Amino acid sequence: MKPIQIIQKVSKRYSLLQYKVFIIATISSMSLVAQDLTLDSCISLAEKNYPLIKKYDLVKQSTEFTVDNVGKGKLPRFNVVGQATYQSEVTSLPGGAGPVISKDQYKLYGEIIQPLTDLATVEKQKQLAENKGELEQQGLEVDLYSIKERVSDIYLAILLLQSQQKVLILTKESLTSGLMTLEAGVKFGSVLGSQASLLKAELLSLDQKVIELQSARSGYIQMLQRFIGQEIEPDAKFIEPEINHSGRQINRPELALFTTQTQSFQLQQELINVGNLPKFSLFLQSGVGRPALNFLSNDLEFYYIGGLRLHWNVAGFYTSKKEKENLVLRQDIVAAQRETFLFNTNLQLDNWEVHIQKSEQLIEKDTEIIDLRAQVRKTAQEQLEHGVITATEFKDAVINEDKARQNLAIHQIELLQVKQRFNLSTGNF
C-alpha cells in the first residue's frame, strides 16, 4: 500500500457519521510479548522472523564452500593414467637389427602437476566467488528492506486507532455530562424526555464507533503478530515513536547492490585477461610401460620424467574482445539503473518534504480549532444547564469538538508516517 494510503483510508472512514476499523482479538493461554511495544522492536522482530532471513546463513555457507574449493586450485594435482593399445606399426632399426617390438603396448603412470602461473587465476576466481556471495546477501537486504515499510504502516495505523479511541472517550464524557443535566430536567418536568433520548442515542452511536475502532485495532495487531512471530496482548501499549526528519543523504541497500554488481563485471574482465596468458607448471610423471622411455626395449620397465610445462590456449583471444565489451555494456546498464534509482528516490524525498510541511501546518491549525471548539462546547454545556439551548445544539457542539480532535489525531500520525517514509527512502533509519 502506498505511503499515506493507510492513514487516508482510515481517516475517510472516521468522518462525523462513520468510524471504520478492525477487532481486538482475545488472546489467552499463549506466550505473549511485553506490554509495551516500540516501532523499532517490532521492525527488529519482523526482520528476524521473516522466512527470507534463513537464506543469510545458507548463502554465507555456500560462499565459504565455493571460495574454499576455488582456493584448492593452488594445490598440486595428481593424475593416474592407464593405456593399452595395438599399433599397426612399431619402431624398428634398418636391416632388421635390434629387438622385435610388440604391437600391443601398455602404459600405467601417475603424474603430479604443480601450477605456477595459475595462482593469479585462482585469486581472481576467489574474488569473483566472494563477490557473488555479496551480491546474494545484498539482494536479500533489498528484499528485507520492504519489511520496515510494511511494519511501520501497521504500527502507525494502530497508533491512530488508539488516538481516535481516546478522543471518543472524551466525547462520551462530554455527552454523558450533558445527559445527566437533561435527565435531571426530565425528572423535574422542565425538559422533554425526547431531549435526553437524543443524547442517549448519540452515546450508543459512539459505543458502536468504539467497537469498530477496537475491531480495526485487533485486525492490525493480528497482522503485526504474523510479522513479528509472537503474540500480543489485547491491552498491549504501543509507544509513540520519536521520528526525526533525517538528511537527504541516500544510504539505501540498493546502492551497495549496484556497486557490487559493477565490481563483479570488473572482476570478470580481469579474469578474462588472466585466462588468456600462457600457463606454466612443474610436473613429475612416473610409472611402468612396455615400452617405457626406451622405444627399442620390449620389456615392461619403470620410468620417470619431470620438467617444466607450457600451456597456452590462444583460442581465448578470438572471443575476449567481445566478451569484455559486453561486460562494459552491462556496467553501463547498472550505472543507468543506479542513476534512475537516485532520480526516483529524490523525487520521493521532495514529495515527502512537501507532505511533512503540510502536516505540520495542519497540526498547528488543528490545535487552534480544538481550543475554539472546546470553548464553544463548554459554553454549550453551561447553556444546556440553564435551558438556553436544545440537546441537538449541545450535541452539535460536542461532535464538532470531537471532529476537530479526530483531525488532529489523524494529522499527527500522518506526520509520523511521512517522516518515517522519508527516512526509509534515504536509508537513514
ABEGO torsion letter per residue (X at the ends): XBAAAAAAAAAAAABAABBBBBBBBBBBGBBBBBABBBAAAAAAAAAAABAAAAAAAAAAAAAAAAAAAAAAAABBBBBBBBBBBBBABBBBBBGGBEBBBBABBBBBBBBBBBBAAAAAAAAAAAAAAAAAAAAAAAAAAAAAAAAAAAAAAAAAAAAAAAAAAAAAAAAAAAAAAAAAAAAAAAAAGABBAAAAAAAAAAAAAAAAAAAAAAAAAAAAAAAAAAAAGBBBBAABBBBBBBBBBBBABBABAAAAAAAAAAAAAAAAAAAAAAAABBBBBBBBBBEBBOBBABAABABBBBBBBBEBBBBBBAAAAAAAAAAAAAAAAAAAAAAAAAAAAAAAAAAAAAAAAAAAAAAAAAAAAAAAAAAAAAAAAAAAAAAAAAGABBAAAAAAAAAAAAAAAAAAAAAAAAAAAAAAAAAAAAGBX
